[in-house]
Amino acid sequence: MRAILLTSFALTAFALNSILCRMALGPGEADAAGFSAVRLLSGAAMLAALLAANGKPRSLTSDGNWLSGLFLFAYVICFSFAYLG
């Protein structure tokens, strides 16, 4: 039962994210590149805040995976431009 509730919550969150992205990228609101930058920077800030709250300081250069970062960037750019169409 817990798995069903968590899955439902995740799917609802994804749907709401899609609606908010479409609203943010509406005519005259924001351009796709700027919106993508805001999404990536706010996500990085949130991860940094969670790490700080968890008491696990990490260096920005420690054990990163550039391929994962590249795919995240491609995902954000593709979806931001797709919301315009």
Order of alpha helices (4+ residues) and beta strands (2+ residues): alpha-alpha-alpha
